[in-house]
Amino acid sequence: MRRLLTFVVALSLPIVAKIPLQGTVVVTTEHVDAGATSTVTIDHSVGELDIQGWDQPQVEVTATKSVFRETKDEALRDLEKVHVKLANKDGGAEVTTVLPERNFFVRPFKARTDVVVQTVIRVPRGAHVVVRHESGDVRLRDVSGAIDASVHAGDLQLWMSDAKSYRIDAKCKVGGISSDFEGKFHDRFPAGDAFADASAASAPEARLRVGIGGIQVLRAK
């Protein structure tokens, strides 16, 4: 029995030592002009997404892409398959993330890519922000224009200076909602949550939606 066990373990060991994976990172930054109250649309984004308001008539997108591969050439080829594109649209801007086509034979139960994407987008503070995020966390800070943000899977955070910054309309299909401000909570059958704060009737609306994950409305320090 002992010899048989030793033989099976030996077969399970690799004949050739595996080459250690190397991490490769590519960072890109783009700018386009945009009006102070224009619309900025972020579509098909993935990974970590930070949206920050600033006092410039521009939209700035910094995308950090990283992946682990056996060789740098292989890593660069895969990184090139993921693009974060910035373009002008109707006086505002559109940010679109392009991913490889899904391959059900190679990755039948996985995401379309294992490239890690971290995107920081700076927008005019009063811009109307529209977000359609696929997976990962989204954070919005220092913005004052209307917000329409949805996340398929992940957490969505909105940082506000005070309760009068926005009229909040937040809903989760599967997950919970928390808020540093007063408002009305409602349980949504079977596993969701809803929160609304309309105390600031004249404030812009923040429409927040999450499929699977959570929503946090936080007081900015």
Secondary structure, 3 states (H helix, E strand, C coil): CHHHHHHHHHHHCCCCCCCCCEEEEEEEEEEEECCCCCEEEEEEEECEEEEEEECCCEEEEEEEEEEEECCHHHHHHHHCCCEEEEEEECCEEEEEEECCCCCCCCCCCCCCCCCEEEEEEEEECCCEEEEEEEECCEEEECCCCCEEEEEEEEEEEEEECCCCCCEEEEEEEEEEEEECCCCEEEEECCCEEEEEECCCCCCCEEEEEEEEEEEEEEECC
